Amino acid sequence: MRGFVLSQLRRGGGRLLAAGIAIALGSAFVAAALLGSQIVRTTAYNAVSASYANADLVVSGEEGPLSEEQLASVADAPEVEVVSPVVQLAFEVEHQGRADYAWGAARMSDPRLESAVTTSGSLPASDAEIALAGDTAKRLGLQVGDELSIANFASFDEEPARWTVTLTGLLVDPAGFNFDSPVAIVTDSLATQMLEARGEPALPWRALVLLEDDSGLEASRDTLAEAIPGVDVQTVEELAHETVTAFSGQTDVLTGFVLTFAGISLVVASIVIANTFQVLVAQRAQTLALLRCVGATRRQVRGSVLLEASIVGLVASAVGLAIGVLLAQSALWIVPTLELAVPVPSVIELTPAAVIWPIAAGTLVTVLAALAPARVATRVAPLAALRPLELQPVRGSSKVRLVLALLGVVVGGGILAAATFAALATDVSDPSLFVLAGIFGGAVSITGVLIGAVYFVPGAARWLGLLAHRFGGVPGKVAAANSVRNPRRTTATASALLIGAGLVTMMSTGAATARDSLDSLLDENFPVDIAVNAPWDMNGPGELTDAQLAAVESTEGVARVAPVLTLMGTASTGGDTWSDSAIYTIDEEAAQEVARGGLTLPSPGTIAAPQWMDVPDGQTISLTVGSSTIELEHDAEAFGQLWLASQDFERLGGSPVTSSLWIGLEPGANPEDVVSSLRDTLTDLSSSAGVPIAQVEGAAVERAGYQEVIDTMLAIVIGLLGVAVIIAIVGVANTLSLSVIERRRESATLRAIGLKRGQLRGMLAIEGVIIAVVGAALGAVLGLVYGWAGSTLLLASSGGLRLAVPWRDLAIILVVALAAGLLASVLPSRTATRTPPVAALAVD
């Protein structure tokens, strides 16, 4: 039988190619996911290790910073050559009116332990010098040799201590997992001065150790840990592993993310493979019958089909592995061009798991998918070799299938619905339990839907066939009948597209809902696109000058500006009193012009209090500014924190200041460009006029950033799911091919009584469209429902949930399904029209 299998592999290459492509794509996903996960882990490990330079060991305090006695004990250990404490601190850097915050560190006592790398200049050698990361220096307009000031973070009512230093070098900007890498380097003595100036001990939490002989690394680690109480001693490799493990959830999510879609592709591929082998068995029915006539047993026939499936699966999986390796290596070739500051490996590392799993998964799925066709092959009777190929009898669906389908839909759907309603009705900060329950319920219910698809897919195809029957003429009538002639096969093929289209719709619905909910949440908390705020000091909010107001109004992209007035006073409800409270107002007409959507401001006689005050709706709040006191009623529905109508604000008297500006953008203006221009303009104005730097906050930028993340993730997901859809299209083509084989005599008869070649092509095209559109339409409906449920589970706790329908994406899915049905009919129709009617009828 081996010779027979090899000959059939050579003869059935075209048909087997479709199955091979399907399984190769799924295996490529598995390989790319495993290799990608390994690359991320290696990259993260290298980045963490780079923070410790050439250190052999890292010593940390178990319950606090390392004491001087502990450091001395480490240094006196016989196996230790050098010990250097890691002193870290945060401070402010200023230059010509520009300011930034820096995460700094003291220079290491030994150059071999220094992880900071300069791109130009050198590290500081005296207390009057500093090295800064390139981005920080650029932001402050600094070059090597310039002077700047550094200031300690101080308490709210104290002036910070300041030092004047010279920039001696520019550092490589830290990135990735390299969290310990500083953006500023000072000398150890200057770091000690800065820490002592704010009353903090200059004691490190960690120290790096160089050994005289690193051959006994583990032994030296254990010796130090036992000899010095209260310290934790780790090798750099152990510490890097610990750090990466703390963040491994991100890596696991990435791996699981891609492996999920690899599994989806393999499931869809299994449907295609099953249909492919059904086509092959149908084509070889007479050949298999002849084998039975000459003595082949049922076991040998079944074994020949499974052997063929194993070879196809093994070869296709190997090809998929090669594609996955190529994709992963291509990513490593592209990453260096992005100029990332993360040490990325240049060559992928092929682990046994990355090689074995893709091949094993692809081969196993292929063999499992071929089991049913192999069973059908054993049922070919020897006498079938003496008679023409007829249509296989269609078996009805069992009651067991119906019961399982109903159980899956009812139980799983009930769990999903209960979790969804609980997420809506319960105010919890962590919806993880609801999400897990929803995932379980969704998985059970969709399994029930797929098991029971045979009960509703043919009905949907029959309904759609009515349109073809009415408007498609004779080809439409025949196609409508053929599309439901074998309900099981039609259901299997439509299910492949149902899975792909359903997942694409679900992700699109989730993305659209997240986008609309995000807009709602941002509009609720940030009613304007951009706000410019004066900095606060110990006396309260600062004041924006007329020059700053004029600079904002003249900035390109700014359409309207609404000033916010502020007074400092005391708020009281009788039982609670809040002194030094900021009280705000804004002209309502101007606010409505710059606000997004409907902004509800307090009406005269009311006030909006912040949630943290916990004031009941309708409670009377007293405001006192100087000698003036007014009483207002709390309106919980209004916007703001101690905001009131301008008429009431005027009754308080006092000397209000313009603390903020609400900005409305011109149509089509890029919020990032406007924010950047405002920051540059206000920083330059601060430098030249000597006024405090105004802070620019951009809800529009935050909105655009979130939407970019959502759109990027959606593009990746749809790209991955697109592979599953392509595989499903191959399945439609295989189903139509099997229809051509089974109805060879019927098609010949139609041709003999006058059906033209074009009409025969049209008949197969309509049949393909019916199957594709039914699968895509049902998938879109299910995807919409599951997308809404998933969005509710994930977003209900954050507030602002706004369910959305991705109409554009739904239209694209249906258009793609229509095109898929037409495309899938091309090859089968060529086969059907090439056979002359006389030749087809001559089988008898």
Secondary structure as UniProt FT lines:
FT   HELIX           2..11
FT   HELIX           13..50
FT   TURN            51..54
FT   STRAND          57..61
FT   HELIX           68..76
FT   TURN            78..79
FT   STRAND          80..86
FT   STRAND          88..95
FT   TURN            96..97
FT   STRAND          98..106
FT   HELIX           111..113
FT   STRAND          118..121
FT   TURN            127..128
FT   STRAND          129..133
FT   HELIX           134..140
FT   TURN            144..145
FT   STRAND          147..152
FT   TURN            156..157
FT   STRAND          162..171
FT   TURN            176..177
FT   TURN            179..180
FT   STRAND          184..186
FT   HELIX           188..197
FT   TURN            198..199
FT   STRAND          206..211
FT   HELIX           214..216
FT   HELIX           217..227
FT   TURN            229..230
FT   STRAND          231..235
FT   HELIX           236..246
FT   HELIX           248..283
FT   HELIX           285..293
FT   TURN            294..295
FT   HELIX           298..334
FT   HELIX           335..338
FT   HELIX           352..378
FT   HELIX           382..386
FT   HELIX           399..407
FT   HELIX           408..412
FT   HELIX           413..425
FT   HELIX           432..451
FT   HELIX           453..471
FT   HELIX           473..483
FT   TURN            484..485
FT   HELIX           487..525
FT   STRAND          530..533
FT   STRAND          536..537
FT   TURN            538..539
FT   STRAND          540..541
FT   HELIX           546..553
FT   TURN            556..557
FT   STRAND          558..572
FT   STRAND          577..586
FT   HELIX           588..594
FT   TURN            604..605
FT   STRAND          606..608
FT   HELIX           611..613
FT   TURN            617..618
FT   STRAND          620..625
FT   TURN            626..627
FT   STRAND          628..634
FT   TURN            636..637
FT   STRAND          643..644
FT   HELIX           646..651
FT   STRAND          657..665
FT   TURN            667..668
FT   HELIX           671..689
FT   STRAND          695..698
FT   HELIX           699..742
FT   HELIX           744..752
FT   TURN            753..754
FT   HELIX           757..795
FT   HELIX           796..798
FT   HELIX           807..824
FT   HELIX           826..834
FT   HELIX           837..841
FT   TURN            842..843
//
